[in-house]
């Protein structure tokens, strides 16, 4: 079976988000944000995985767009956690870098899928 780098990267990112959530809960910091970021950050990979089982190219693209929206939301929460001083600069930069990488790959995948439909 062919390796799917996007799925692999999204699973690694989701595991980092789970650890971030646990860190925030343990330190009783940003609890409302912790609930939001666990949803959006883990939803990215779930939607990517679901897209790979889409019923049509249009379904694939739609689900990848949902993953892209979840990535944008997660990016927002990461930035907010940093600005609110709930996470340090190193953690912020690392999480944001991974999130932006997923975003770039998703955009590229969506564009490729759209061009293949023509």
DRENKOLLUM-699187 format. One line per field, with one value per atom (N, C-alpha, C, CB): residue number from 1; chain; atom name; z, y, x. Coordinates in nm, 3 decimals. Glycine has a CB too. Example, Ala and Ser with C-alpha at 12.3 -4.5 7.8 and 13.67 -1.06 7.14 Angstrom:
# DRENKOLLUM-699187
resi: c(1 / 1 / 1 / 1 / 2 / 2 / 2 / 2)
chain: c(A / A / A / A / A / A / A / A)
name: c(N / CA / C / CB / N / CA / C / CB)
z: c(0.780 / 0.780 / 0.780 / 0.905 / 0.708 / 0.714 / 0.787 / 0.572)
y: c(-0.569 / -0.450 / -0.330 / -0.447 / -0.225 / -0.106 / 0.003 / -0.060)
x: c(1.319 / 1.230 / 1.320 / 1.131 / 1.285 / 1.367 / 1.290 / 1.408)
***
This chain:
# DRENKOLLUM-699187
resi: c(1 / 1 / 1 / 1 / 2 / 2 / 2 / 2 / 3 / 3 / 3 / 3 / 4 / 4 / 4 / 4 / 5 / 5 / 5 / 5 / 6 / 6 / 6 / 6 / 7 / 7 / 7 / 7 / 8 / 8 / 8 / 8 / 9 / 9 / 9 / 9 / 10 / 10 / 10 / 10 / 11 / 11 / 11 / 11 / 12 / 12 / 12 / 12 / 13 / 13 / 13 / 13 / 14 / 14 / 14 / 14 / 15 / 15 / 15 / 15 / 16 / 16 / 16 / 16 / 17 / 17 / 17 / 17 / 18 / 18 / 18 / 18 / 19 / 19 / 19 / 19 / 20 / 20 / 20 / 20 / 21 / 21 / 21 / 21 / 22 / 22 / 22 / 22 / 23 / 23 / 23 / 23 / 24 / 24 / 24 / 24 / 25 / 25 / 25 / 25 / 26 / 26 / 26 / 26 / 27 / 27 / 27 / 27 / 28 / 28 / 28 / 28 / 29 / 29 / 29 / 29 / 30 / 30 / 30 / 30 / 31 / 31 / 31 / 31 / 32 / 32 / 32 / 32 / 33 / 33 / 33 / 33 / 34 / 34 / 34 / 34 / 35 / 35 / 35 / 35 / 36 / 36 / 36 / 36 / 37 / 37 / 37 / 37 / 38 / 38 / 38 / 38 / 39 / 39 / 39 / 39 / 40 / 40 / 40 / 40 / 41 / 41 / 41 / 41 / 42 / 42 / 42 / 42 / 43 / 43 / 43 / 43 / 44 / 44 / 44 / 44 / 45 / 45 / 45 / 45 / 46 / 46 / 46 / 46 / 47 / 47 / 47 / 47 / 48 / 48 / 48 / 48 / 49 / 49 / 49 / 49 / 50 / 50 / 50 / 50 / 51 / 51 / 51 / 51 / 52 / 52 / 52 / 52 / 53 / 53 / 53 / 53 / 54 / 54 / 54 / 54 / 55 / 55 / 55 / 55 / 56 / 56 / 56 / 56 / 57 / 57 / 57 / 57 / 58 / 58 / 58 / 58 / 59 / 59 / 59 / 59 / 60 / 60 / 60 / 60 / 61 / 61 / 61 / 61 / 62 / 62 / 62 / 62 / 63 / 63 / 63 / 63 / 64 / 64 / 64 / 64 / 65 / 65 / 65 / 65 / 66 / 66 / 66 / 66 / 67 / 67 / 67 / 67 / 68 / 68 / 68 / 68 / 69 / 69 / 69 / 69 / 70 / 70 / 70 / 70 / 71 / 71 / 71 / 71 / 72 / 72 / 72 / 72 / 73 / 73 / 73 / 73 / 74 / 74 / 74 / 74 / 75 / 75 / 75 / 75 / 76 / 76 / 76 / 76 / 77 / 77 / 77 / 77 / 78 / 78 / 78 / 78 / 79 / 79 / 79 / 79 / 80 / 80 / 80 / 80 / 81 / 81 / 81 / 81 / 82 / 82 / 82 / 82 / 83 / 83 / 83 / 83 / 84 / 84 / 84 / 84 / 85 / 85 / 85 / 85 / 86 / 86 / 86 / 86 / 87 / 87 / 87 / 87 / 88 / 88 / 88 / 88 / 89 / 89 / 89 / 89 / 90 / 90 / 90 / 90 / 91 / 91 / 91 / 91 / 92 / 92 / 92 / 92 / 93 / 93 / 93 / 93 / 94 / 94 / 94 / 94 / 95 / 95 / 95 / 95 / 96 / 96 / 96 / 96 / 97 / 97 / 97 / 97 / 98 / 98 / 98 / 98 / 99 / 99 / 99 / 99 / 100 / 100 / 100 / 100 / 101 / 101 / 101 / 101 / 102 / 102 / 102 / 102 / 103 / 103 / 103 / 103 / 104 / 104 / 104 / 104 / 105 / 105 / 105 / 105 / 106 / 106 / 106 / 106 / 107 / 107 / 107 / 107 / 108 / 108 / 108 / 108 / 109 / 109 / 109 / 109 / 110 / 110 / 110 / 110 / 111 / 111 / 111 / 111 / 112 / 112 / 112 / 112 / 113 / 113 / 113 / 113 / 114 / 114 / 114 / 114 / 115 / 115 / 115 / 115 / 116 / 116 / 116 / 116 / 117 / 117 / 117 / 117 / 118 / 118 / 118 / 118)
chain: c(A / A / A / A / A / A / A / A / A / A / A / A / A / A / A / A / A / A / A / A / A / A / A / A / A / A / A / A / A / A / A / A / A / A / A / A / A / A / A / A / A / A / A / A / A / A / A / A / A / A / A / A / A / A / A / A / A / A / A / A / A / A / A / A / A / A / A / A / A / A / A / A / A / A / A / A / A / A / A / A / A / A / A / A / A / A / A / A / A / A / A / A / A / A / A / A / A / A / A / A / A / A / A / A / A / A / A / A / A / A / A / A / A / A / A / A / A / A / A / A / A / A / A / A / A / A / A / A / A / A / A / A / A / A / A / A / A / A / A / A / A / A / A / A / A / A / A / A / A / A / A / A / A / A / A / A / A / A / A / A / A / A / A / A / A / A / A / A / A / A / A / A / A / A / A / A / A / A / A / A / A / A / A / A / A / A / A / A / A / A / A / A / A / A / A / A / A / A / A / A / A / A / A / A / A / A / A / A / A / A / A / A / A / A / A / A / A / A / A / A / A / A / A / A / A / A / A / A / A / A / A / A / A / A / A / A / A / A / A / A / A / A / A / A / A / A / A / A / A / A / A / A / A / A / A / A / A / A / A / A / A / A / A / A / A / A / A / A / A / A / A / A / A / A / A / A / A / A / A / A / A / A / A / A / A / A / A / A / A / A / A / A / A / A / A / A / A / A / A / A / A / A / A / A / A / A / A / A / A / A / A / A / A / A / A / A / A / A / A / A / A / A / A / A / A / A / A / A / A / A / A / A / A / A / A / A / A / A / A / A / A / A / A / A / A / A / A / A / A / A / A / A / A / A / A / A / A / A / A / A / A / A / A / A / A / A / A / A / A / A / A / A / A / A / A / A / A / A / A / A / A / A / A / A / A / A / A / A / A / A / A / A / A / A / A / A / A / A / A / A / A / A / A / A / A / A / A / A / A / A / A / A / A / A / A / A / A / A / A / A / A / A / A / A / A / A / A / A / A / A / A / A / A / A / A / A / A / A / A / A / A / A / A / A / A / A / A / A / A / A / A / A / A / A / A / A / A / A / A / A / A / A / A / A / A / A / A / A / A / A / A / A)
name: c(N / CA / C / CB / N / CA / C / CB / N / CA / C / CB / N / CA / C / CB / N / CA / C / CB / N / CA / C / CB / N / CA / C / CB / N / CA / C / CB / N / CA / C / CB / N / CA / C / CB / N / CA / C / CB / N / CA / C / CB / N / CA / C / CB / N / CA / C / CB / N / CA / C / CB / N / CA / C / CB / N / CA / C / CB / N / CA / C / CB / N / CA / C / CB / N / CA / C / CB / N / CA / C / CB / N / CA / C / CB / N / CA / C / CB / N / CA / C / CB / N / CA / C / CB / N / CA / C / CB / N / CA / C / CB / N / CA / C / CB / N / CA / C / CB / N / CA / C / CB / N / CA / C / CB / N / CA / C / CB / N / CA / C / CB / N / CA / C / CB / N / CA / C / CB / N / CA / C / CB / N / CA / C / CB / N / CA / C / CB / N / CA / C / CB / N / CA / C / CB / N / CA / C / CB / N / CA / C / CB / N / CA / C / CB / N / CA / C / CB / N / CA / C / CB / N / CA / C / CB / N / CA / C / CB / N / CA / C / CB / N / CA / C / CB / N / CA / C / CB / N / CA / C / CB / N / CA / C / CB / N / CA / C / CB / N / CA / C / CB / N / CA / C / CB / N / CA / C / CB / N / CA / C / CB / N / CA / C / CB / N / CA / C / CB / N / CA / C / CB / N / CA / C / CB / N / CA / C / CB / N / CA / C / CB / N / CA / C / CB / N / CA / C / CB / N / CA / C / CB / N / CA / C / CB / N / CA / C / CB / N / CA / C / CB / N / CA / C / CB / N / CA / C / CB / N / CA / C / CB / N / CA / C / CB / N / CA / C / CB / N / CA / C / CB / N / CA / C / CB / N / CA / C / CB / N / CA / C / CB / N / CA / C / CB / N / CA / C / CB / N / CA / C / CB / N / CA / C / CB / N / CA / C / CB / N / CA / C / CB / N / CA / C / CB / N / CA / C / CB / N / CA / C / CB / N / CA / C / CB / N / CA / C / CB / N / CA / C / CB / N / CA / C / CB / N / CA / C / CB / N / CA / C / CB / N / CA / C / CB / N / CA / C / CB / N / CA / C / CB / N / CA / C / CB / N / CA / C / CB / N / CA / C / CB / N / CA / C / CB / N / CA / C / CB / N / CA / C / CB / N / CA / C / CB / N / CA / C / CB / N / CA / C / CB / N / CA / C / CB / N / CA / C / CB / N / CA / C / CB / N / CA / C / CB / N / CA / C / CB / N / CA / C / CB / N / CA / C / CB / N / CA / C / CB / N / CA / C / CB / N / CA / C / CB / N / CA / C / CB / N / CA / C / CB / N / CA / C / CB)
z: c(0.000 / 0.000 / 0.000 / 0.122 / -0.077 / -0.090 / 0.039 / -0.206 / 0.076 / 0.195 / 0.170 / 0.233 / 0.271 / 0.259 / 0.360 / 0.283 / 0.310 / 0.396 / 0.470 / 0.314 / 0.402 / 0.464 / 0.584 / 0.362 / 0.568 / 0.680 / 0.793 / 0.636 / 0.760 / 0.862 / 0.940 / 0.798 / 0.867 / 0.932 / 1.016 / 0.828 / 0.968 / 1.044 / 1.173 / 0.959 / 1.171 / 1.293 / 1.395 / 1.259 / 1.348 / 1.438 / 1.498 / 1.363 / 1.413 / 1.462 / 1.564 / 1.344 / 1.535 / 1.628 / 1.763 / 1.568 / 1.761 / 1.888 / 1.967 / 1.863 / 1.896 / 1.963 / 2.023 / 1.863 / 1.952 / 2.001 / 2.126 / 1.892 / 2.126 / 2.245 / 2.364 / 2.218 / 2.342 / 2.450 / 2.496 / 2.405 / 2.402 / 2.437 / 2.522 / 2.309 / 2.482 / 2.558 / 2.701 / 2.489 / 2.713 / 2.847 / 2.930 / 2.835 / 2.867 / 2.933 / 2.985 / 2.836 / 2.902 / 2.941 / 3.055 / 2.822 / 3.046 / 3.152 / 3.283 / 3.111 / 3.274 / 3.394 / 3.462 / 3.357 / 3.383 / 3.439 / 3.459 / 3.350 / 3.433 / 3.451 / 3.380 / 3.600 / 3.255 / 3.173 / 3.048 / 3.136 / 3.014 / 2.888 / 2.864 / 2.777 / 2.966 / 2.953 / 2.837 / 3.082 / 2.817 / 2.701 / 2.568 / 2.702 / 2.559 / 2.437 / 2.420 / 2.439 / 2.531 / 2.525 / 2.461 / 2.667 / 2.496 / 2.439 / 2.290 / 2.511 / 2.249 / 2.108 / 2.024 / 2.092 / 2.074 / 1.994 / 1.983 / 2.054 / 2.083 / 2.073 / 1.963 / 2.210 / 1.949 / 1.844 / 1.705 / 1.866 / 1.688 / 1.554 / 1.515 / 1.547 / 1.609 / 1.580 / 1.548 / 1.693 / 1.607 / 1.579 / 1.462 / 1.703 / 1.432 / 1.321 / 1.185 / 1.331 / 1.180 / 1.054 / 0.994 / 1.076 / 1.069 / 1.020 / 0.996 / 1.116 / 1.081 / 1.063 / 0.929 / 1.179 / 0.894 / 0.766 / 0.647 / 0.763 / 0.663 / 0.557 / 0.533 / 0.593 / 0.641 / 0.629 / 0.563 / 0.767 / 0.604 / 0.546 / 0.398 / 0.621 / 0.360 / 0.220 / 0.131 / 0.206 / 0.183 / 0.104 / 0.073 / 0.177 / 0.139 / 0.112 / 0.052 / 0.240 / -0.006 / -0.067 / -0.180 / -0.120 / -0.201 / -0.302 / -0.443 / -0.272 / -0.451 / -0.582 / -0.565 / -0.643 / -0.674 / -0.663 / -0.595 / -0.802 / -0.622 / -0.559 / -0.407 / -0.621 / -0.365 / -0.223 / -0.157 / -0.203 / -0.226 / -0.177 / -0.155 / -0.277 / -0.253 / -0.244 / -0.131 / -0.378 / -0.118 / -0.011 / 0.127 / -0.022 / 0.147 / 0.277 / 0.304 / 0.286 / 0.199 / 0.215 / 0.249 / 0.087 / 0.195 / 0.232 / 0.379 / 0.144 / 0.429 / 0.572 / 0.655 / 0.606 / 0.615 / 0.686 / 0.682 / 0.623 / 0.569 / 0.556 / 0.651 / 0.412 / 0.662 / 0.754 / 0.899 / 0.737 / 0.932 / 1.068 / 1.095 / 1.087 / 0.992 / 1.006 / 1.036 / 0.877 / 0.964 / 0.988 / 1.130 / 0.885 / 1.177 / 1.313 / 1.416 / 1.338 / 1.393 / 1.485 / 1.488 / 1.444 / 1.372 / 1.364 / 1.453 / 1.217 / 1.448 / 1.531 / 1.680 / 1.499 / 1.722 / 1.864 / 1.911 / 1.890 / 1.827 / 1.862 / 1.886 / 1.751 / 1.796 / 1.810 / 1.936 / 1.685 / 1.963 / 2.082 / 2.210 / 2.081 / 2.213 / 2.332 / 2.360 / 2.313 / 2.255 / 2.272 / 2.318 / 2.140 / 2.255 / 2.292 / 2.434 / 2.194 / 2.479 / 2.615 / 2.716 / 2.622 / 2.665 / 2.745 / 2.815 / 2.848 / 2.746 / 2.797 / 2.748 / 2.758 / 2.635 / 2.585 / 2.555 / 2.457 / 2.560 / 2.535 / 2.385 / 2.608 / 2.353 / 2.213 / 2.139 / 2.205 / 2.205 / 2.141 / 2.103 / 2.234 / 2.196 / 2.169 / 2.059 / 2.299 / 2.068 / 1.968 / 1.829 / 2.002 / 1.816 / 1.686 / 1.628 / 1.697 / 1.712 / 1.667 / 1.621 / 1.779 / 1.702 / 1.666 / 1.542 / 1.783 / 1.538 / 1.424 / 1.295 / 1.449 / 1.303 / 1.185 / 1.131 / 1.219 / 1.221 / 1.178 / 1.120 / 1.296 / 1.181 / 1.134 / 0.995 / 1.234 / 0.976 / 0.847 / 0.738 / 0.858 / 0.777 / 0.680 / 0.633 / 0.742 / 0.727 / 0.689 / 0.597 / 0.815 / 0.630 / 0.549 / 0.405 / 0.612 / 0.390 / 0.256 / 0.177 / 0.268 / 0.242 / 0.174 / 0.135 / 0.264 / 0.225 / 0.194 / 0.074 / 0.315 / 0.072 / -0.041 / -0.171 / -0.017 / -0.166 / -0.285 / -0.329 / -0.257 / -0.234 / -0.266 / -0.326 / -0.140 / -0.270 / -0.321 / -0.463 / -0.228 / -0.483 / -0.617 / -0.720 / -0.613 / -0.680 / -0.770 / -0.802 / -0.707 / -0.701 / -0.722 / -0.814 / -0.586 / -0.796 / -0.881 / -1.025 / -0.828 / -1.044 / -1.180 / -1.248 / -1.179 / -1.171 / -1.227 / -1.267 / -1.127 / -1.215 / -1.249 / -1.387 / -1.146 / -1.435 / -1.563 / -1.682 / -1.575)
y: c(-0.118 / 0.000 / 0.124 / 0.000 / 0.224 / 0.347 / 0.429 / 0.430 / 0.481 / 0.564 / 0.697 / 0.587 / 0.747 / 0.875 / 0.972 / 0.860 / 1.056 / 1.149 / 1.243 / 1.229 / 1.288 / 1.382 / 1.318 / 1.430 / 1.195 / 1.126 / 1.106 / 0.990 / 1.062 / 1.040 / 1.168 / 0.986 / 1.278 / 1.406 / 1.455 / 1.511 / 1.431 / 1.476 / 1.396 / 1.465 / 1.269 / 1.187 / 1.232 / 1.036 / 1.258 / 1.307 / 1.442 / 1.322 / 1.530 / 1.660 / 1.643 / 1.749 / 1.556 / 1.533 / 1.483 / 1.432 / 1.397 / 1.347 / 1.461 / 1.233 / 1.554 / 1.671 / 1.759 / 1.753 / 1.770 / 1.849 / 1.784 / 1.864 / 1.652 / 1.581 / 1.608 / 1.428 / 1.605 / 1.633 / 1.778 / 1.603 / 1.871 / 2.012 / 2.026 / 2.099 / 1.961 / 1.964 / 1.915 / 1.878 / 1.802 / 1.747 / 1.844 / 1.613 / 1.909 / 2.008 / 2.125 / 2.060 / 2.175 / 2.287 / 2.249 / 2.337 / 2.131 / 2.084 / 2.065 / 1.950 / 2.002 / 1.977 / 2.107 / 1.898 / 2.208 / 2.336 / 2.434 / 2.398 / 2.387 / 2.468 / 2.603 / 2.489 / 2.596 / 2.715 / 2.704 / 2.736 / 2.812 / 2.819 / 2.703 / 2.826 / 2.664 / 2.546 / 2.556 / 2.524 / 2.672 / 2.681 / 2.664 / 2.815 / 2.717 / 2.704 / 2.560 / 2.801 / 2.496 / 2.355 / 2.269 / 2.302 / 2.297 / 2.220 / 2.247 / 2.254 / 2.369 / 2.405 / 2.344 / 2.557 / 2.356 / 2.310 / 2.158 / 2.362 / 2.088 / 1.941 / 1.898 / 1.875 / 1.972 / 1.939 / 1.968 / 2.019 / 2.091 / 2.130 / 2.058 / 2.283 / 2.047 / 1.989 / 1.840 / 2.012 / 1.769 / 1.626 / 1.600 / 1.551 / 1.696 / 1.683 / 1.690 / 1.791 / 1.756 / 1.769 / 1.631 / 1.844 / 1.547 / 1.414 / 1.326 / 1.346 / 1.340 / 1.260 / 1.292 / 1.284 / 1.420 / 1.460 / 1.419 / 1.610 / 1.427 / 1.382 / 1.232 / 1.412 / 1.156 / 1.012 / 0.981 / 0.945 / 1.053 / 1.032 / 1.070 / 1.115 / 1.175 / 1.218 / 1.108 / 1.343 / 1.031 / 0.923 / 0.812 / 0.866 / 0.814 / 0.717 / 0.786 / 0.644 / 0.905 / 0.980 / 0.903 / 1.112 / 0.933 / 0.863 / 0.914 / 0.876 / 1.031 / 1.091 / 1.192 / 1.159 / 1.237 / 1.342 / 1.468 / 1.377 / 1.501 / 1.619 / 1.599 / 1.648 / 1.478 / 1.446 / 1.455 / 1.304 / 1.404 / 1.413 / 1.559 / 1.347 / 1.643 / 1.785 / 1.853 / 1.855 / 1.823 / 1.883 / 1.848 / 1.838 / 1.723 / 1.681 / 1.739 / 1.528 / 1.753 / 1.815 / 1.963 / 1.799 / 2.027 / 2.167 / 2.178 / 2.225 / 2.081 / 2.080 / 2.068 / 1.964 / 1.979 / 1.964 / 2.095 / 1.849 / 2.164 / 2.292 / 2.396 / 2.342 / 2.399 / 2.493 / 2.461 / 2.487 / 2.334 / 2.294 / 2.334 / 2.141 / 2.328 / 2.371 / 2.520 / 2.339 / 2.598 / 2.743 / 2.774 / 2.812 / 2.701 / 2.722 / 2.686 / 2.640 / 2.575 / 2.532 / 2.634 / 2.394 / 2.688 / 2.792 / 2.910 / 2.838 / 2.950 / 3.060 / 3.029 / 3.088 / 2.909 / 2.873 / 2.868 / 2.737 / 2.819 / 2.815 / 2.957 / 2.745 / 3.047 / 3.187 / 3.250 / 3.269 / 3.222 / 3.277 / 3.224 / 3.246 / 3.095 / 3.037 / 3.106 / 2.886 / 3.135 / 3.203 / 3.348 / 3.200 / 3.418 / 3.559 / 3.573 / 3.624 / 3.473 / 3.474 / 3.420 / 3.391 / 3.384 / 3.333 / 3.201 / 3.436 / 3.117 / 2.983 / 2.883 / 2.939 / 2.915 / 2.832 / 2.923 / 2.752 / 2.867 / 2.948 / 2.959 / 2.888 / 3.041 / 3.069 / 2.943 / 3.175 / 2.861 / 2.739 / 2.646 / 2.666 / 2.626 / 2.539 / 2.601 / 2.517 / 2.730 / 2.801 / 2.783 / 2.950 / 2.811 / 2.804 / 2.663 / 2.850 / 2.565 / 2.427 / 2.381 / 2.336 / 2.409 / 2.370 / 2.446 / 2.396 / 2.574 / 2.655 / 2.609 / 2.802 / 2.576 / 2.527 / 2.400 / 2.500 / 2.307 / 2.182 / 2.209 / 2.084 / 2.300 / 2.333 / 2.397 / 2.428 / 2.489 / 2.555 / 2.459 / 2.671 / 2.361 / 2.260 / 2.178 / 2.166 / 2.138 / 2.066 / 2.152 / 2.024 / 2.279 / 2.372 / 2.379 / 2.513 / 2.390 / 2.397 / 2.268 / 2.422 / 2.156 / 2.028 / 2.012 / 1.910 / 2.051 / 2.043 / 2.131 / 2.085 / 2.253 / 2.343 / 2.282 / 2.482 / 2.228 / 2.165 / 2.045 / 2.121 / 1.963 / 1.845 / 1.884 / 1.759 / 1.986 / 2.033 / 2.086 / 2.143 / 2.167 / 2.222 / 2.112 / 2.319 / 2.012 / 1.899 / 1.823 / 1.803 / 1.797 / 1.725 / 1.804 / 1.696 / 1.934 / 2.018 / 2.016 / 2.162 / 2.024 / 2.024 / 1.888 / 2.061 / 1.782 / 1.648 / 1.626 / 1.541 / 1.708 / 1.697 / 1.752 / 1.768 / 1.840 / 1.909 / 1.819 / 2.031)
x: c(0.084 / 0.000 / 0.089 / -0.096 / 0.049 / 0.126 / 0.124 / 0.073 / 0.239 / 0.251 / 0.180 / 0.400 / 0.108 / 0.041 / 0.103 / -0.113 / 0.191 / 0.265 / 0.170 / 0.365 / 0.065 / -0.028 / -0.100 / -0.131 / -0.143 / -0.207 / -0.107 / -0.265 / 0.012 / 0.115 / 0.144 / 0.244 / 0.163 / 0.193 / 0.075 / 0.230 / -0.047 / -0.163 / -0.180 / -0.289 / -0.144 / -0.153 / -0.048 / -0.134 / 0.072 / 0.177 / 0.135 / 0.314 / 0.080 / 0.034 / -0.079 / -0.013 / -0.175 / -0.285 / -0.234 / -0.384 / -0.133 / -0.079 / -0.013 / 0.023 / 0.049 / 0.107 / -0.003 / 0.193 / -0.114 / -0.228 / -0.288 / -0.335 / -0.296 / -0.346 / -0.255 / -0.356 / -0.124 / -0.029 / -0.039 / 0.115 / -0.060 / -0.080 / -0.206 / -0.091 / -0.313 / -0.438 / -0.415 / -0.546 / -0.346 / -0.317 / -0.234 / -0.244 / -0.135 / -0.052 / -0.137 / 0.057 / -0.226 / -0.311 / -0.404 / -0.392 / -0.463 / -0.553 / -0.477 / -0.622 / -0.361 / -0.279 / -0.240 / -0.153 / -0.208 / -0.165 / -0.280 / -0.061 / -0.402 / -0.523 / -0.511 / -0.551 / -0.463 / -0.446 / -0.531 / -0.298 / -0.600 / -0.672 / -0.767 / -0.576 / -0.842 / -0.928 / -1.028 / -1.003 / -1.094 / -1.185 / -1.110 / -1.259 / -0.991 / -0.912 / -0.865 / -0.791 / -0.832 / -0.790 / -0.899 / -0.756 / -1.023 / -1.135 / -1.149 / -1.266 / -1.126 / -1.138 / -1.026 / -1.138 / -0.902 / -0.788 / -0.783 / -0.657 / -0.832 / -0.833 / -0.931 / -0.873 / -1.041 / -1.139 / -1.083 / -1.269 / -1.035 / -0.989 / -0.859 / -0.968 / -0.767 / -0.637 / -0.640 / -0.546 / -0.734 / -0.745 / -0.840 / -0.794 / -0.924 / -1.018 / -0.949 / -1.124 / -0.835 / -0.761 / -0.736 / -0.628 / -0.669 / -0.634 / -0.755 / -0.542 / -0.857 / -0.978 / -1.044 / -1.078 / -1.046 / -1.106 / -1.019 / -1.129 / -0.889 / -0.799 / -0.819 / -0.650 / -0.824 / -0.844 / -0.978 / -0.835 / -1.081 / -1.214 / -1.215 / -1.319 / -1.141 / -1.135 / -1.081 / -1.048 / -0.987 / -0.928 / -1.027 / -0.809 / -1.141 / -1.247 / -1.369 / -1.286 / -1.347 / -1.455 / -1.522 / -1.404 / -1.648 / -1.726 / -1.698 / -1.874 / -1.637 / -1.609 / -1.495 / -1.737 / -1.437 / -1.336 / -1.390 / -1.283 / -1.515 / -1.576 / -1.589 / -1.715 / -1.622 / -1.633 / -1.495 / -1.694 / -1.394 / -1.256 / -1.218 / -1.157 / -1.243 / -1.208 / -1.284 / -1.238 / -1.412 / -1.493 / -1.438 / -1.640 / -1.402 / -1.350 / -1.210 / -1.345 / -1.132 / -1.001 / -1.017 / -0.917 / -1.120 / -1.148 / -1.186 / -1.261 / -1.260 / -1.296 / -1.168 / -1.394 / -1.078 / -0.950 / -0.872 / -0.866 / -0.875 / -0.805 / -0.865 / -0.812 / -0.997 / -1.063 / -1.024 / -1.217 / -1.018 / -0.978 / -0.832 / -0.995 / -0.750 / -0.610 / -0.603 / -0.530 / -0.683 / -0.686 / -0.733 / -0.778 / -0.833 / -0.881 / -0.774 / -1.009 / -0.707 / -0.601 / -0.488 / -0.547 / -0.454 / -0.352 / -0.391 / -0.331 / -0.516 / -0.566 / -0.548 / -0.715 / -0.588 / -0.579 / -0.433 / -0.646 / -0.343 / -0.201 / -0.150 / -0.118 / -0.184 / -0.141 / -0.200 / -0.181 / -0.326 / -0.390 / -0.327 / -0.539 / -0.299 / -0.234 / -0.100 / -0.212 / -0.028 / 0.101 / 0.081 / 0.180 / -0.008 / -0.031 / -0.084 / -0.128 / -0.160 / -0.213 / -0.110 / -0.341 / 0.006 / 0.117 / 0.086 / 0.156 / 0.007 / -0.020 / 0.083 / -0.159 / 0.148 / 0.257 / 0.376 / 0.214 / 0.495 / 0.614 / 0.643 / 0.736 / 0.740 / 0.772 / 0.818 / 0.880 / 0.898 / 0.948 / 0.833 / 1.047 / 0.741 / 0.627 / 0.539 / 0.544 / 0.515 / 0.436 / 0.496 / 0.427 / 0.625 / 0.690 / 0.686 / 0.835 / 0.709 / 0.710 / 0.571 / 0.760 / 0.470 / 0.333 / 0.286 / 0.237 / 0.316 / 0.273 / 0.340 / 0.303 / 0.467 / 0.539 / 0.475 / 0.687 / 0.441 / 0.376 / 0.237 / 0.365 / 0.164 / 0.030 / 0.036 / -0.039 / 0.129 / 0.143 / 0.190 / 0.240 / 0.272 / 0.314 / 0.194 / 0.422 / 0.109 / -0.013 / -0.099 / -0.093 / -0.109 / -0.189 / -0.136 / -0.188 / -0.006 / 0.055 / 0.029 / 0.206 / 0.045 / 0.024 / -0.123 / 0.070 / -0.212 / -0.355 / -0.391 / -0.438 / -0.341 / -0.369 / -0.318 / -0.304 / -0.199 / -0.141 / -0.225 / 0.003 / -0.267 / -0.347 / -0.482 / -0.368 / -0.544 / -0.674 / -0.656 / -0.733 / -0.553 / -0.529 / -0.502 / -0.411 / -0.425 / -0.397 / -0.525 / -0.293 / -0.605 / -0.731 / -0.824 / -0.801 / -0.828 / -0.913 / -0.863 / -0.917 / -0.732 / -0.678 / -0.697 / -0.529 / -0.700 / -0.723 / -0.868 / -0.680 / -0.958 / -1.100 / -1.129 / -1.184 / -1.043 / -1.068 / -1.045 / -0.981)
***
